């Protein structure tokens, strides 16, 4: 099973803990409490409040939604986006087909949810300014490490690979990915490049026109991991470092 903290981070274990047994008096007889204590006990064991019931329903719905998303990714990876059927996802998730339609209108909306929950939050980290005293290179290297650890080397990478493989046949999915991930990532990277140029850290001023060049190793790492790693394992971190040496005109040792 997929680690939901990677693909669907809002999922958590919401199962209640074991109930403690009530205290007993001597000889196995139940201890007799005071009237006020009896009333409090009765109130505590009474029916749950509407607010608590609504909270429980919301938790169960979130669990079902997470199970559906997890099953959808498994099916997309195993069969490809085109061949995957809603029935297959429902069977893998252990829910009725009708339950899926309570959460998603079609396969495309499920894929969009995968993108929104697994990848969009990572792009937000690029918009943070460099730490006090830190360089632009430090910021980009931090992004590279994060991408390799949390995307290229996890099942998030499967989402990117599916976009590359299926995007041309499903332009609406590719458009969503571009709006939510690619355009935001390019905008943030362009801003970092411009800051590096202004500080004198980056010499090629035209690089800001092509921020794709800065993040190209990240895409290569994802594709290579899927297709060729069994033939020639890739040290993606080292590749990214060498790439930045070329851009920043400096050599850093590991």
C-alpha positions in Angstrom: 0.0 0.0 0.0 1.1 3.5 -0.7 2.2 5.7 2.2 -0.6 8.1 2.5 1.6 10.7 4.1 3.4 10.9 0.8 0.5 10.9 -1.7 -2.3 12.2 0.5 -0.8 14.0 3.5 -4.1 15.0 5.1 -4.8 11.4 6.0 -4.2 10.4 9.6 -5.0 7.6 11.9 -8.3 8.6 13.5 -9.2 5.4 15.2 -10.1 5.9 18.8 -8.0 4.3 21.5 -9.2 1.5 23.7 -11.7 2.4 26.4 -10.6 2.0 29.9 -12.6 -0.2 32.2 -14.5 1.3 35.0 -13.1 1.0 38.5 -14.4 -1.8 40.7 -14.9 -1.9 44.4 -13.8 -4.6 46.7 -15.0 -8.1 46.2 -15.6 -7.4 42.5 -18.6 -5.2 43.2 -18.9 -1.9 41.3 -18.0 1.1 43.4 -20.9 3.2 44.3 -20.4 6.8 43.3 -22.1 9.9 44.5 -25.3 11.1 42.8 -23.4 13.9 41.0 -20.9 11.4 39.7 -23.6 9.1 38.4 -25.2 12.0 36.5 -21.8 13.0 35.0 -21.2 9.3 34.0 -24.6 9.1 32.4 -24.0 12.3 30.6 -20.6 11.1 29.3 -22.0 7.8 28.1 -25.1 9.4 26.5 -25.6 10.0 22.7 -22.9 11.9 20.9 -23.6 15.6 20.1 -24.5 16.6 16.6 -21.1 18.3 16.3 -19.3 15.1 17.3 -21.3 13.1 14.8 -20.6 15.6 12.0 -16.9 15.4 12.9 -16.9 11.6 12.7 -18.7 11.7 9.4 -16.1 14.1 8.0 -13.3 11.9 9.2 -14.8 8.8 7.6 -15.4 10.7 4.4 -11.8 11.9 4.4 -10.6 8.4 4.9 -12.7 7.1 2.0 -11.5 9.9 -0.2 -7.9 9.1 0.7 -8.4 5.4 0.0 -9.9 6.3 -3.4 -7.0 8.5 -4.3 -4.5 5.9 -3.2 -6.3 3.2 -5.3 -6.5 5.6 -8.3 -2.7 6.1 -8.3 -2.1 2.4 -8.1 -4.4 1.7 -11.0 -3.0 4.6 -13.1 0.5 3.3 -12.6 -0.4 -0.3 -13.3 -2.7 0.2 -16.3 -2.1 3.7 -17.6 -4.6 6.5 -17.4 -6.5 5.5 -20.5 -7.0 1.8 -19.6 -8.0 2.5 -15.9 -11.7 2.1 -15.2 -13.7 3.6 -12.3 -14.8 0.0 -11.5 -11.1 -1.0 -11.1 -10.5 1.9 -8.7 -13.6 1.1 -6.7 -12.6 -2.5 -6.4 -9.0 -1.7 -5.2 -10.3 1.0 -2.8 -12.9 -1.4 -1.3 -15.8 0.9 -2.0 -18.9 0.8 -4.1 -18.6 2.5 -7.5 -21.3 5.0 -6.5 -19.2 6.0 -3.5 -16.5 7.3 -5.9 -19.0 9.5 -7.6 -19.8 11.1 -4.3 -16.2 12.4 -4.2 -15.1 12.7 -7.9 -17.0 13.2 -11.1 -14.4 11.3 -13.3 -10.9 10.0 -13.6 -9.5 13.4 -14.5 -10.8 15.0 -11.3 -9.0 12.2 -9.3 -5.8 12.8 -11.1 -6.2 16.6 -10.4 -6.6 15.7 -6.8 -3.3 13.7 -6.9 -1.5 16.7 -8.3 -3.1 19.2 -5.9 -2.3 17.2 -2.7 1.0 15.6 -3.6 2.8 18.2 -5.7 1.4 21.7 -5.4 2.5 22.2 -1.7 6.1 21.4 -2.7 6.2 24.2 -5.3 5.2 26.7 -2.6 8.6 26.2 -0.9 10.2 27.8 -3.9 8.5 31.1 -3.2 10.1 31.5 0.2 13.0 34.0 0.1 16.6 32.8 0.8 17.5 32.5 4.5 19.2 35.4 6.0 22.8 35.4 4.8 22.0 32.5 2.4 22.8 32.5 -1.3 20.5 31.9 -4.2 22.5 28.8 -5.0 21.8 27.5 -1.4 18.1 28.0 -2.1 18.1 26.2 -5.4 20.2 23.4 -4.0 17.7 23.0 -1.1 14.9 22.8 -3.7 16.9 20.2 -5.6 17.4 18.0 -2.5 13.7 18.3 -1.6 12.6 17.4 -5.1 14.9 14.4 -5.3 14.0 13.1 -1.9 10.2 13.8 -2.0 9.4 13.4 -5.7 12.0 11.6 -7.8 12.6 8.9 -5.1 8.9 8.5 -4.0 5.6 7.7 -5.7 5.1 11.3 -6.3 7.4 10.7 -9.2 4.9 8.4 -10.7 2.5 11.3 -11.1 5.0 13.3 -13.1 5.8 10.3 -15.3 2.1 9.8 -15.9 1.8 13.4 -17.0 4.6 13.0 -19.5 3.1 9.7 -20.8 -0.6 10.6 -20.8 -0.6 14.4 -21.1 -0.7 14.6 -24.9 -3.9 12.5 -25.0 -5.5 14.3 -22.1 -4.8 18.0 -22.6 -7.1 19.1 -19.9 -5.0 17.1 -17.3 -1.8 18.6 -18.8 -3.3 22.1 -18.6 -4.2 21.6 -15.0 -0.7 20.4 -14.2 0.8 23.4 -16.0 -1.4 25.9 -14.1 -1.0 24.4 -10.7 2.6 23.1 -10.8 4.7 24.1 -13.9 3.7 27.8 -14.2 4.1 28.4 -10.4 7.5 26.6 -10.4 8.8 28.5 -13.4 7.6 31.8 -11.9 9.4 31.1 -8.6 12.5 29.9 -10.3 12.6 33.0 -12.6 12.4 35.2 -9.5 15.3 33.4 -7.9 17.4 33.7 -11.1 16.7 37.4 -11.3 17.8 37.8 -7.7 20.9 35.8 -8.4 21.7 38.1 -11.4 21.1 41.2 -9.3 23.4 39.9 -6.6 26.1 39.0 -9.2 25.8 35.3 -8.3 24.6 34.3 -11.8 26.5 35.7 -14.8 24.3 34.6 -17.7 21.6 37.3 -17.5 19.5 35.7 -20.2 18.9 32.6 -18.0 15.9 34.3 -16.5 14.2 34.0 -19.9 14.6 30.2 -19.7 14.1 29.0 -16.1 13.3 25.6 -17.6 17.1 25.2 -17.9 17.5 25.5 -14.1 15.0 22.7 -13.3 15.8 20.4 -16.3 17.8 18.0 -14.1 14.8 17.4 -11.9 12.7 16.2 -14.8 15.6 14.1 -16.2 16.0 12.5 -12.7 12.3 11.5 -12.6 12.3 10.0 -16.1 15.7 8.3 -15.7 14.5 6.7 -12.4 11.6 5.1 -14.2 13.2 4.0 -17.5 17.0 3.5 -17.0 17.9 3.2 -13.4 18.3 -0.6 -13.5 20.8 -0.2 -16.3 22.7 2.9 -15.1 21.8 4.2 -11.6 21.8 8.0 -11.5 23.2 10.1 -8.6 20.6 12.8 -9.1 22.0 15.0 -6.3 25.5 15.0 -7.8 24.1 15.6 -11.3 22.2 18.7 -10.0 25.3 20.0 -8.2 27.4 19.7 -11.4 24.6 21.5 -13.3 24.7 24.3 -10.8 28.5 24.5 -11.0 28.0 25.3 -14.7 25.4 27.9 -14.1 27.0 29.7 -11.2 30.5 29.3 -12.5 31.9 27.7 -9.4 32.9 24.3 -8.2 31.6 23.0 -4.9 32.9 19.9 -3.2 30.5 17.5 -1.5 
